[in-house]
Amino acid sequence: MKKLLSFILLLGCITTLSANPITGLLERIDKGASKKFIIQQQKSDVDFFELDQKGNKVVVRGNNYVSIATGINWYLKYHAGIHLSWNGMTADLPEVLPAVTQKERHETTLPYRYAYNYCTFSYSMAFWDWERWQQEIDWLALHGVNLSLALTGAEAVWKNVLTKLGYTKDEINEFVSGPGFTAWWLMNNLEGWGGPNPDSWYVQQEELQKKIVKRMREYGIQPVLPGYCGMVPHNAKEKLGLNVADPGRWNSYNRPAFLQPEDERFEEISTLYYKELTKLYGKSKFYAMDPFHEGGNTSGVNLDKAGQAVMDAMKRCNPEAVWVIQCWQENPRVPMIQNRKAGDMLVLDLHAECTPQWGETWSIYHRKEGFLQHDWAYCMLLNFGGNVGLHGKMDVLIDGFYHAKEDPRASQTMKGVGITPEAIENNPVMYELLYELPWHNERITREAWLADYVKARYGVADKALLQAWQLLGKGIYNSPKEKVQQGTHESLFCARPGLNVNTVSTWAWSQDYYDPKEVMKAARLMLSVADKYQGNNNFEYDLVDVLRQAIAEKGRLTLKVVAAAYQAEDKELFEKASQRFLQLILLQDKLLGTRKEFRVGYWTEKARKLGNTPEEKNLYEWNARVQITTWGNRDVADRGKLHDYAHKEWNGILKDLYYVRWEKYFEALTASLNGKMAPILDWYPIEEAWTKISGTYSAEPEGNSIEVAKQVYETLW
């Protein structure tokens, strides 16, 4: 009997060990890696990790799996010179790992490290499969994230809810958006656009979300599920007899209706929603809701009652639940949150590195009273629309974090940090910096941190690379706090043509804060040592990215020459400068073709792979193409001003769309200079035609990144 009991206990230990997500994480990084580490979990009042040594094995201790994963990442970066990033989540670890010569401990008193914006789920994740999601959840754990937005599969919840409310399949598909536009549907900005979805889409997304939340929970990452904020289909008044408010239009899209809190069916419908959500994905402690996002009309709505109704619905599902809300523009509206209890909300200061609202007096959007009694997180938005381009506010990010921690009022309710970009898989240096902030034992500086980052990123301390990054760090990655803009200086290659164009998307604006020559010098420094780093994945990615930026800077300068030549009616100079501009686009296209991350085919192929039939594949690819070009129909693109909002400086679209637009524009100007009647140019038909093509792009890289970079650079000067 004792032997049987011992065997059962041993079996239990083995089961627990095999279910340990850290083992799987290490094996995915490098097969056999789990045998090179000793993992120890210890209780603690604060999140911590320790690095230690036992024999030839590295010991990583932590109070939970996320802390342990953070410790593993810290060890890999700063002891082994291995940086895992979106451009590469695997590594060849040495047979014997570099020893930890002195025990090292890091801890944080901030309980939350949060991830994502609603937009991330469309601009980056719209067409991810489980393999890509598994890599991402590993990335989250390695970066200390323990609270993550989890919106995938919301379509299946709403399908079940609306079916029980009497909606037909066609009516449901008129409400639920297509794959490329889910984020804005869930933020109550639009409905139906991008669909109708096939039945298989609902099934696939449900299955995917179940895997996502299961893995998150295994790590101890708490999923933030989409809660109920009063959204109902636009025809809910006629269909169900509900008392609804009309939130108006969003960039020419009709918003869904808002169910008034006074309506006696609010409790019934919200309860039904949470029942269906819980049935599919389990109960959560955190729910995301953003009613009246981005200018939604609140006329006729009692915001206090609406806030209470939303809160009550969530609390009926889980009395311990917390409402997570994005602070963006007017949201959260003060009347909606002022009477809610402390501890019941977590406000994400969405753009805190640029326009903080927590109370920074220098910010044009600062709130005098901050977020009242509510907990909040210091977040970095950084990227808008998935636009490609180097950008950051390093000093402002660092100083703002420490200032918030030291502020007598804000520090009392500051509970964490977060990334809230509209898209990821870009500017890895900035995300690395943000997620390290809570773990440093002493205040850091940009210069010192970058020196450590460069060594970790490339696995070696190289003077040329450090010099390049210090140039970037004090320049393009160090936008001062008084400069308020939506992300990077957008590449004019991607703009609808014009002689005085300065940005690509409608709401972006660029005001010079760095010297373009320093970007070009950084590219030159990287190229000077490129042969030494042939095959170094991180170096090759960064080289392409930095040189891409240098070409974009060259294009911005060249367009000024084009404009001056045209105004002076200098035909020869105009011809030379305009052809040079077009050549730069093609050079950009060729360079970016060497990395899958910068190929439009990497985006469209992922979309097509999710389809089960030719029709489904074409629908998903159309979603992918529309999102990065017109963003909708002509009304949305032009009157709604959403055209090119999510433009991409990618191989394929540069040559086949952006080049074509500029070529036609220069032809028209040439005709005008020659006294001929210039054609009237209408950009939308050209853009729409590109969205309707299917299956033409590959994700496979072409050419050697370093060799092509050398060729391109020589052509620039």
PAZA-742747 format. One record per residue (C-alpha): residue number from 1; x, y, z. Coordinates in nm, 2 decimals. Example, Ala and Ser with C-alpha at 12.3 -4.5 7.8 and 13.67 -1.06 7.14 Angstrom:
2
pos;xx;yy;zz
1;1.23;-0.45;0.78
2;1.37;-0.11;0.71
% end
This chain:
717
pos;xx;yy;zz
1;0.00;0.00;0.00
2;0.29;0.24;0.09
3;0.46;0.16;-0.24
4;0.13;0.23;-0.43
5;0.09;0.56;-0.24
6;0.45;0.66;-0.32
7;0.40;0.57;-0.69
8;0.08;0.79;-0.70
9;0.26;1.08;-0.54
10;0.56;1.04;-0.78
11;0.31;1.03;-1.07
12;0.15;1.35;-0.94
13;0.49;1.52;-0.93
14;0.57;1.42;-1.28
15;0.23;1.54;-1.41
16;0.29;1.87;-1.24
17;0.64;1.90;-1.39
18;0.52;1.81;-1.74
19;0.24;2.08;-1.71
20;0.50;2.34;-1.62
21;0.48;2.60;-1.90
22;0.84;2.70;-1.84
23;0.96;2.37;-1.97
24;0.76;2.41;-2.29
25;0.89;2.77;-2.32
26;1.25;2.67;-2.30
27;1.21;2.38;-2.54
28;1.05;2.61;-2.80
29;1.35;2.85;-2.76
30;1.59;2.56;-2.82
31;1.54;2.19;-2.81
32;1.70;2.06;-2.49
33;1.73;2.40;-2.33
34;1.51;2.30;-2.03
35;1.79;2.06;-1.92
36;2.03;2.35;-1.88
37;1.83;2.54;-1.63
38;1.71;2.48;-1.27
39;1.37;2.64;-1.21
40;1.26;2.72;-0.86
41;0.94;2.88;-0.75
42;0.93;3.06;-0.41
43;0.65;3.25;-0.23
44;0.69;3.63;-0.21
45;0.48;3.94;-0.13
46;0.61;4.10;-0.45
47;0.70;3.98;-0.79
48;1.06;3.89;-0.82
49;1.32;3.68;-1.00
50;1.67;3.57;-0.91
51;1.95;3.44;-1.12
52;2.20;3.20;-0.96
53;2.43;2.91;-1.05
54;2.44;2.54;-0.94
55;2.71;2.33;-1.11
56;2.69;2.39;-1.48
57;2.32;2.48;-1.47
58;2.17;2.83;-1.44
59;1.92;2.87;-1.16
60;1.62;3.09;-1.21
61;1.39;3.16;-0.91
62;1.07;3.35;-0.91
63;0.74;3.38;-0.73
64;0.54;3.26;-1.03
65;0.58;3.14;-1.38
66;0.57;3.49;-1.54
67;0.84;3.61;-1.30
68;1.05;3.31;-1.38
69;1.01;3.36;-1.75
70;1.11;3.73;-1.70
71;1.42;3.60;-1.53
72;1.50;3.36;-1.81
73;1.48;3.65;-2.06
74;1.70;3.87;-1.84
75;1.96;3.60;-1.82
76;1.95;3.53;-2.19
77;1.99;3.90;-2.27
78;2.24;4.02;-2.01
79;2.44;3.70;-1.94
80;2.42;3.50;-2.27
81;2.39;3.78;-2.52
82;2.08;3.63;-2.67
83;1.79;3.86;-2.75
84;1.45;3.70;-2.84
85;1.23;3.93;-3.03
86;0.94;3.94;-3.27
87;1.19;3.89;-3.55
88;1.32;3.57;-3.39
89;1.19;3.37;-3.10
90;1.44;3.08;-3.12
91;1.81;3.06;-3.04
92;2.10;2.81;-3.05
93;2.21;2.80;-2.69
94;2.56;2.69;-2.61
95;2.62;2.34;-2.48
96;2.71;2.49;-2.14
97;2.55;2.82;-2.05
98;2.76;3.12;-1.94
99;2.77;3.10;-1.56
100;2.60;3.34;-1.33
101;2.90;3.44;-1.12
102;2.71;3.64;-0.86
103;2.35;3.59;-0.75
104;2.13;3.86;-0.90
105;1.78;3.97;-0.78
106;1.52;4.20;-0.93
107;1.17;4.27;-0.80
108;0.89;4.51;-0.86
109;0.61;4.65;-0.64
110;0.39;4.72;-0.94
111;0.14;4.43;-0.97
112;0.05;4.46;-1.34
113;0.24;4.45;-1.67
114;-0.03;4.49;-1.93
115;-0.03;4.43;-2.31
116;-0.22;4.56;-2.61
117;-0.46;4.80;-2.76
118;-0.79;4.68;-2.93
119;-0.63;4.80;-3.25
120;-0.34;4.55;-3.21
121;-0.58;4.27;-3.27
122;-0.66;4.39;-3.62
123;-0.35;4.58;-3.74
124;-0.12;4.29;-3.63
125;-0.31;3.99;-3.52
126;-0.61;3.97;-3.75
127;-0.48;3.66;-3.93
128;-0.26;3.49;-3.68
129;-0.28;3.11;-3.63
130;-0.21;2.92;-3.31
131;0.16;2.88;-3.40
132;0.20;3.26;-3.41
133;-0.01;3.31;-3.10
134;0.20;3.06;-2.91
135;0.51;3.25;-2.99
136;0.34;3.57;-2.88
137;0.23;3.43;-2.55
138;0.59;3.32;-2.49
139;0.70;3.67;-2.57
140;0.46;3.81;-2.32
141;0.58;3.58;-2.04
142;0.94;3.66;-2.12
143;0.87;4.03;-2.09
144;0.69;4.00;-1.76
145;0.34;4.05;-1.89
146;0.07;3.92;-1.65
147;-0.23;4.10;-1.78
148;-0.32;4.08;-2.15
149;-0.61;4.18;-2.36
150;-0.77;3.88;-2.52
151;-1.03;3.97;-2.79
152;-1.00;3.68;-3.03
153;-1.32;3.48;-3.07
154;-1.56;3.76;-2.96
155;-1.74;3.70;-3.29
156;-1.85;3.36;-3.16
157;-1.99;3.51;-2.84
158;-2.20;3.77;-3.02
159;-2.32;3.51;-3.27
160;-2.46;3.30;-2.98
161;-2.61;3.60;-2.81
162;-2.78;3.74;-3.11
163;-2.91;3.40;-3.21
164;-3.08;3.37;-2.88
165;-3.22;3.72;-2.92
166;-3.38;3.61;-3.25
167;-3.14;3.74;-3.51
168;-3.10;3.54;-3.83
169;-2.76;3.44;-3.96
170;-2.77;3.71;-4.23
171;-2.86;3.97;-3.97
172;-2.58;3.86;-3.74
173;-2.33;3.89;-4.03
174;-2.46;4.25;-4.10
175;-2.35;4.33;-3.74
176;-2.02;4.14;-3.70
177;-1.73;4.29;-3.88
178;-1.49;4.10;-4.11
179;-1.15;3.98;-3.99
180;-0.95;4.29;-4.07
181;-1.18;4.53;-3.87
182;-1.27;4.34;-3.55
183;-1.11;4.60;-3.32
184;-1.32;4.89;-3.43
185;-1.64;4.68;-3.42
186;-1.56;4.59;-3.06
187;-1.49;4.95;-2.98
188;-1.84;5.04;-3.11
189;-1.70;5.23;-3.41
190;-1.86;5.03;-3.69
191;-2.05;4.72;-3.77
192;-2.05;4.47;-4.05
193;-1.77;4.61;-4.27
194;-1.54;4.34;-4.40
195;-1.80;4.06;-4.39
196;-2.01;3.86;-4.42
197;-1.81;3.60;-4.24
198;-1.84;3.23;-4.33
199;-1.96;2.99;-4.06
200;-1.61;2.85;-4.05
201;-1.47;3.18;-3.93
202;-1.67;3.17;-3.61
203;-1.57;2.82;-3.54
204;-1.20;2.88;-3.61
205;-1.19;3.19;-3.39
206;-1.36;3.02;-3.10
207;-1.11;2.73;-3.11
208;-0.82;2.97;-3.14
209;-0.93;3.18;-2.84
210;-0.97;2.87;-2.62
211;-0.61;2.78;-2.69
212;-0.50;3.14;-2.62
213;-0.67;3.18;-2.29
214;-0.57;2.83;-2.18
215;-0.20;2.90;-2.24
216;-0.22;3.24;-2.08
217;-0.38;3.09;-1.77
218;-0.11;2.82;-1.76
219;0.15;3.09;-1.74
220;-0.05;3.30;-1.49
221;-0.12;3.57;-1.74
222;-0.47;3.70;-1.67
223;-0.67;3.74;-1.99
224;-0.87;4.06;-2.02
225;-1.19;3.95;-2.20
226;-1.43;4.17;-2.39
227;-1.70;4.28;-2.15
228;-2.05;4.42;-2.22
229;-2.07;4.79;-2.25
230;-2.42;4.84;-2.40
231;-2.35;4.78;-2.76
232;-2.64;4.64;-2.97
233;-2.70;4.63;-3.35
234;-2.81;4.95;-3.51
235;-3.16;4.80;-3.57
236;-3.21;4.68;-3.21
237;-3.49;4.94;-3.16
238;-3.69;4.81;-3.45
239;-3.60;4.44;-3.41
240;-3.62;4.41;-3.03
241;-3.81;4.72;-2.93
242;-3.52;4.84;-2.72
243;-3.46;5.20;-2.59
244;-3.13;5.29;-2.76
245;-2.92;5.60;-2.82
246;-2.75;5.67;-3.14
247;-2.37;5.73;-3.09
248;-2.35;5.88;-3.44
249;-2.09;5.81;-3.70
250;-1.72;5.73;-3.69
251;-1.52;5.84;-4.00
252;-1.83;5.78;-4.22
253;-1.92;5.45;-4.06
254;-2.24;5.40;-3.87
255;-2.18;5.31;-3.51
256;-2.38;5.03;-3.34
257;-2.66;5.15;-3.11
258;-2.62;5.20;-2.74
259;-2.86;5.03;-2.51
260;-2.99;5.28;-2.25
261;-2.93;5.18;-1.89
262;-3.29;5.25;-1.81
263;-3.41;4.99;-2.05
264;-3.55;4.70;-1.85
265;-3.38;4.45;-2.08
266;-3.03;4.59;-2.02
267;-2.98;4.34;-1.73
268;-3.12;4.05;-1.94
269;-2.91;4.11;-2.24
270;-2.59;4.19;-2.05
271;-2.64;3.87;-1.84
272;-2.69;3.67;-2.15
273;-2.37;3.81;-2.30
274;-2.16;3.72;-2.00
275;-2.32;3.38;-1.98
276;-2.22;3.30;-2.34
277;-1.88;3.45;-2.29
278;-1.81;3.24;-1.98
279;-1.94;2.93;-2.14
280;-1.69;2.96;-2.42
281;-1.38;3.11;-2.25
282;-1.43;3.09;-1.88
283;-1.47;3.35;-1.61
284;-1.22;3.63;-1.59
285;-1.12;3.89;-1.33
286;-1.07;4.16;-1.59
287;-1.31;4.28;-1.86
288;-1.24;4.55;-2.12
289;-1.51;4.79;-2.22
290;-1.48;5.13;-2.40
291;-1.82;5.28;-2.45
292;-1.84;5.60;-2.67
293;-1.48;5.55;-2.79
294;-1.33;5.82;-3.00
295;-1.60;6.08;-3.02
296;-1.91;5.87;-2.96
297;-2.22;6.10;-2.91
298;-2.35;6.07;-2.56
299;-2.65;6.30;-2.61
300;-2.95;6.17;-2.41
301;-2.74;5.92;-2.21
302;-2.71;5.94;-1.84
303;-2.34;5.86;-1.81
304;-2.35;5.79;-1.44
305;-2.63;5.54;-1.48
306;-2.46;5.39;-1.79
307;-2.14;5.34;-1.59
308;-2.33;5.18;-1.31
309;-2.52;4.94;-1.54
310;-2.20;4.83;-1.71
311;-2.03;4.78;-1.38
312;-2.33;4.59;-1.23
313;-2.34;4.36;-1.53
314;-1.98;4.27;-1.50
315;-2.01;4.22;-1.12
316;-2.30;3.98;-1.17
317;-2.07;3.76;-1.37
318;-1.78;3.79;-1.12
319;-1.81;4.00;-0.80
320;-1.43;4.03;-0.80
321;-1.41;4.16;-1.16
322;-1.23;4.48;-1.26
323;-1.33;4.70;-1.55
324;-1.03;4.78;-1.78
325;-1.08;5.10;-1.98
326;-0.86;5.28;-2.23
327;-0.79;5.64;-2.16
328;-0.80;5.80;-2.50
329;-0.93;6.15;-2.59
330;-1.24;6.21;-2.37
331;-1.26;5.85;-2.25
332;-1.32;5.75;-1.98
333;-1.59;6.02;-1.93
334;-1.57;6.15;-1.58
335;-1.95;6.12;-1.51
336;-1.92;5.75;-1.61
337;-1.65;5.66;-1.36
338;-1.66;5.92;-1.08
339;-1.91;5.72;-0.87
340;-1.76;5.38;-0.92
341;-1.57;5.23;-0.63
342;-1.20;5.23;-0.59
343;-1.04;4.90;-0.70
344;-1.32;4.83;-0.95
345;-1.15;4.99;-1.25
346;-0.80;4.99;-1.41
347;-0.75;5.29;-1.64
348;-0.49;5.25;-1.91
349;-0.32;5.58;-1.97
350;-0.29;5.48;-2.33
351;-0.04;5.74;-2.47
352;0.14;5.83;-2.15
353;0.48;5.86;-2.32
354;0.34;6.14;-2.54
355;0.01;6.28;-2.41
356;-0.02;6.16;-2.05
357;-0.35;6.21;-1.87
358;-0.26;6.09;-1.53
359;-0.18;6.45;-1.41
360;0.14;6.56;-1.59
361;0.09;6.94;-1.61
362;0.30;6.98;-1.93
363;0.07;6.74;-2.13
364;-0.19;6.91;-2.35
365;-0.43;6.63;-2.24
366;-0.36;6.62;-1.87
367;-0.64;6.57;-1.63
368;-0.61;6.78;-1.32
369;-0.77;6.51;-1.11
370;-0.60;6.23;-1.28
371;-0.81;5.92;-1.28
372;-0.98;6.00;-0.95
373;-0.99;5.71;-0.71
374;-0.91;5.45;-0.98
375;-0.61;5.24;-1.04
376;-0.42;5.31;-1.35
377;-0.12;5.19;-1.57
378;0.15;5.39;-1.73
379;0.13;5.29;-2.10
380;0.32;5.34;-2.42
381;0.13;5.37;-2.75
382;0.42;5.44;-2.99
383;0.27;5.30;-3.31
384;-0.03;5.41;-3.51
385;-0.19;5.20;-3.78
386;0.11;4.96;-3.80
387;0.30;5.23;-3.99
388;0.66;5.13;-4.05
389;0.93;5.37;-3.92
390;1.18;5.42;-3.64
391;1.03;5.63;-3.36
392;1.04;5.67;-2.98
393;1.05;5.91;-2.69
394;1.31;5.74;-2.48
395;1.39;6.01;-2.23
396;1.03;6.11;-2.19
397;0.93;5.75;-2.14
398;1.19;5.70;-1.87
399;1.14;6.03;-1.70
400;0.76;6.00;-1.71
401;0.77;5.66;-1.55
402;0.98;5.77;-1.26
403;0.79;6.10;-1.22
404;0.46;5.91;-1.20
405;0.61;5.67;-0.94
406;0.73;5.97;-0.73
407;0.42;6.19;-0.77
408;0.24;6.20;-0.43
409;-0.10;6.15;-0.58
410;-0.05;5.95;-0.89
411;0.18;5.70;-0.73
412;-0.09;5.60;-0.48
413;-0.30;5.44;-0.76
414;-0.03;5.36;-1.02
415;-0.04;4.98;-1.05
416;0.17;4.90;-1.35
417;0.30;4.96;-1.70
418;0.17;4.85;-2.03
419;0.22;4.85;-2.41
420;-0.08;4.98;-2.60
421;0.04;5.01;-2.96
422;-0.20;5.00;-3.25
423;0.04;4.75;-3.40
424;0.34;4.55;-3.29
425;0.64;4.37;-3.46
426;0.83;4.70;-3.50
427;1.08;4.91;-3.30
428;1.17;4.63;-3.06
429;1.40;4.85;-2.86
430;1.11;5.06;-2.73
431;0.91;4.77;-2.60
432;1.22;4.62;-2.44
433;1.28;4.95;-2.26
434;0.92;4.99;-2.14
435;0.89;4.64;-1.99
436;1.23;4.66;-1.82
437;1.14;4.98;-1.63
438;0.96;4.81;-1.34
439;1.25;4.56;-1.28
440;1.55;4.79;-1.25
441;1.67;4.83;-0.90
442;1.80;5.18;-0.97
443;1.69;5.46;-1.20
444;1.83;5.41;-1.55
445;1.95;5.65;-1.82
446;1.91;5.62;-2.19
447;2.28;5.61;-2.27
448;2.37;5.33;-2.02
449;2.06;5.13;-2.10
450;2.13;5.14;-2.48
451;2.49;5.02;-2.43
452;2.35;4.71;-2.25
453;2.08;4.67;-2.51
454;2.32;4.67;-2.80
455;2.53;4.41;-2.64
456;2.23;4.19;-2.57
457;2.07;4.25;-2.91
458;2.38;4.13;-3.11
459;2.56;3.92;-2.85
460;2.87;4.13;-2.86
461;3.00;4.48;-2.77
462;3.08;4.65;-3.09
463;3.19;5.01;-3.10
464;3.04;5.09;-3.44
465;2.71;4.94;-3.35
466;2.70;5.12;-3.02
467;2.78;5.45;-3.19
468;2.50;5.39;-3.44
469;2.25;5.32;-3.16
470;2.36;5.62;-2.96
471;2.30;5.83;-3.26
472;1.95;5.68;-3.30
473;1.89;5.70;-2.93
474;1.96;6.07;-2.90
475;1.78;6.15;-3.23
476;1.50;5.97;-3.40
477;1.43;5.76;-3.09
478;1.42;6.06;-2.86
479;1.14;6.29;-2.96
480;1.11;6.56;-2.70
481;0.80;6.59;-2.48
482;0.67;6.90;-2.65
483;0.64;6.72;-2.99
484;0.30;6.55;-3.01
485;0.26;6.33;-3.32
486;0.11;6.00;-3.41
487;0.41;5.78;-3.42
488;0.69;5.79;-3.68
489;0.76;6.05;-3.94
490;0.56;5.87;-4.21
491;0.74;5.77;-4.53
492;0.63;6.00;-4.81
493;0.67;5.71;-5.06
494;0.34;5.58;-4.91
495;0.15;5.91;-4.95
496;-0.12;6.01;-5.20
497;0.11;6.23;-5.42
498;0.14;6.60;-5.38
499;0.42;6.85;-5.39
500;0.37;6.98;-5.04
501;0.27;6.65;-4.88
502;0.43;6.61;-4.54
503;0.24;6.31;-4.40
504;0.06;6.00;-4.53
505;-0.24;5.96;-4.30
506;-0.49;6.23;-4.22
507;-0.43;6.27;-3.85
508;-0.05;6.24;-3.85
509;0.17;6.54;-3.85
510;0.54;6.56;-3.86
511;0.76;6.83;-3.70
512;1.13;6.77;-3.74
513;1.30;6.68;-3.41
514;1.60;6.48;-3.54
515;1.87;6.52;-3.80
516;1.80;6.28;-4.09
517;2.18;6.28;-4.16
518;2.23;6.10;-3.82
519;2.00;5.82;-3.94
520;2.20;5.79;-4.26
521;2.52;5.79;-4.05
522;2.38;5.51;-3.83
523;2.31;5.31;-4.14
524;2.66;5.37;-4.27
525;2.81;5.26;-3.94
526;2.61;4.94;-3.94
527;2.71;4.86;-4.30
528;3.08;4.92;-4.20
529;3.07;4.61;-3.98
530;2.80;4.41;-4.17
531;3.03;4.14;-4.29
532;3.11;4.04;-3.93
533;2.74;3.98;-3.86
534;2.64;3.78;-4.16
535;2.37;3.54;-4.03
536;2.30;3.74;-3.71
537;1.93;3.76;-3.74
538;1.88;4.06;-3.51
539;2.16;4.25;-3.69
540;2.02;4.18;-4.03
541;1.67;4.28;-3.93
542;1.80;4.61;-3.78
543;2.02;4.68;-4.07
544;1.74;4.66;-4.31
545;1.51;4.86;-4.09
546;1.77;5.14;-4.03
547;1.87;5.16;-4.40
548;1.50;5.16;-4.49
549;1.46;5.47;-4.27
550;1.76;5.63;-4.43
551;1.61;5.58;-4.78
552;1.28;5.73;-4.65
553;1.47;6.03;-4.52
554;1.64;6.06;-4.86
555;1.30;6.05;-5.03
556;1.16;6.33;-4.81
557;1.46;6.55;-4.90
558;1.43;6.46;-5.27
559;1.06;6.55;-5.29
560;1.15;6.90;-5.18
561;1.38;6.93;-5.48
562;1.10;6.80;-5.70
563;0.87;7.07;-5.57
564;1.12;7.35;-5.60
565;1.20;7.24;-5.96
566;0.83;7.23;-6.05
567;0.77;7.57;-5.90
568;1.07;7.71;-6.09
569;0.95;7.54;-6.41
570;1.29;7.38;-6.44
571;1.20;7.09;-6.66
572;1.54;6.92;-6.65
573;1.58;6.93;-6.28
574;1.22;6.82;-6.23
575;1.27;6.52;-6.46
576;1.59;6.43;-6.28
577;1.46;6.47;-5.93
578;1.12;6.30;-5.99
579;1.30;6.00;-6.15
580;1.53;5.99;-5.85
581;1.23;5.98;-5.62
582;1.08;5.69;-5.81
583;1.42;5.51;-5.81
584;1.43;5.54;-5.43
585;1.09;5.37;-5.40
586;1.22;5.08;-5.61
587;1.54;5.06;-5.40
588;1.33;5.05;-5.09
589;1.12;4.77;-5.24
590;1.42;4.57;-5.32
591;1.58;4.61;-4.98
592;1.27;4.52;-4.79
593;1.21;4.21;-5.00
594;1.51;4.05;-4.82
595;1.31;4.01;-4.49
596;0.98;3.84;-4.45
597;0.88;4.10;-4.19
598;0.88;4.37;-4.45
599;0.70;4.19;-4.73
600;0.33;4.25;-4.80
601;0.32;3.88;-4.88
602;0.39;3.80;-4.52
603;0.06;3.98;-4.44
604;-0.16;3.85;-4.73
605;-0.03;3.49;-4.71
606;-0.13;3.47;-4.35
607;-0.48;3.59;-4.44
608;-0.52;3.34;-4.72
609;-0.40;3.05;-4.51
610;-0.69;3.09;-4.28
611;-0.94;3.03;-4.56
612;-1.08;2.68;-4.62
613;-1.21;2.76;-4.97
614;-1.10;2.98;-5.26
615;-1.39;3.22;-5.17
616;-1.28;3.24;-4.80
617;-0.91;3.29;-4.89
618;-1.01;3.58;-5.13
619;-1.23;3.74;-4.86
620;-0.96;3.73;-4.60
621;-0.70;3.87;-4.84
622;-0.94;4.14;-4.95
623;-0.98;4.24;-4.58
624;-0.60;4.24;-4.54
625;-0.55;4.46;-4.85
626;-0.83;4.70;-4.78
627;-0.72;4.76;-4.42
628;-0.37;4.89;-4.53
629;-0.50;5.10;-4.82
630;-0.85;5.25;-4.85
631;-0.97;5.12;-4.51
632;-1.32;5.11;-4.65
633;-1.53;5.22;-4.95
634;-1.48;5.56;-5.12
635;-1.69;5.74;-4.87
636;-1.48;5.61;-4.58
637;-1.15;5.66;-4.77
638;-1.21;6.01;-4.89
639;-1.48;6.18;-4.68
640;-1.40;5.97;-4.37
641;-1.03;6.04;-4.44
642;-0.91;5.69;-4.35
643;-0.73;5.62;-4.67
644;-0.37;5.51;-4.61
645;-0.41;5.54;-4.23
646;-0.26;5.19;-4.20
647;-0.01;5.23;-4.49
648;0.28;4.99;-4.49
649;0.64;5.05;-4.61
650;0.65;4.70;-4.74
651;0.80;4.52;-5.04
652;0.53;4.46;-5.30
653;0.29;4.74;-5.22
654;0.57;4.99;-5.26
655;0.63;4.88;-5.62
656;0.28;4.79;-5.72
657;0.07;5.07;-5.56
658;0.28;5.36;-5.42
659;0.52;5.37;-5.71
660;0.23;5.37;-5.96
661;0.06;5.66;-5.78
662;0.37;5.87;-5.78
663;0.46;5.78;-6.14
664;0.11;5.89;-6.26
665;0.14;6.21;-6.06
666;0.48;6.30;-6.20
667;0.35;6.23;-6.56
668;0.07;6.47;-6.50
669;0.31;6.74;-6.37
670;0.53;6.68;-6.67
671;0.24;6.73;-6.90
672;0.16;7.06;-6.72
673;0.52;7.18;-6.75
674;0.50;7.11;-7.12
675;0.19;7.31;-7.16
676;-0.04;7.01;-7.21
677;-0.37;6.94;-7.04
678;-0.29;6.74;-6.73
679;-0.52;6.45;-6.65
680;-0.74;6.48;-6.34
681;-0.61;6.22;-6.10
682;-0.85;6.02;-5.88
683;-0.66;5.80;-5.65
684;-0.93;5.58;-5.51
685;-1.00;5.37;-5.82
686;-0.62;5.29;-5.84
687;-0.62;5.19;-5.47
688;-0.95;4.99;-5.50
689;-0.82;4.80;-5.80
690;-0.51;4.68;-5.59
691;-0.74;4.56;-5.31
692;-0.93;4.33;-5.55
693;-0.62;4.14;-5.67
694;-0.56;3.81;-5.49
695;-0.28;3.56;-5.44
696;0.01;3.76;-5.60
697;0.26;3.80;-5.32
698;0.49;3.56;-5.14
699;0.62;3.58;-4.79
700;0.95;3.42;-4.89
701;1.25;3.66;-4.87
702;1.45;3.73;-5.18
703;1.82;3.80;-5.17
704;2.08;3.83;-4.90
705;2.00;4.12;-4.67
706;2.36;4.24;-4.62
707;2.46;4.21;-4.98
708;2.14;4.39;-5.10
709;2.19;4.66;-4.83
710;2.54;4.73;-4.96
711;2.41;4.76;-5.32
712;2.13;4.98;-5.22
713;2.35;5.21;-5.01
714;2.60;5.25;-5.29
715;2.32;5.36;-5.52
716;2.20;5.62;-5.27
717;2.52;5.83;-5.28
% end
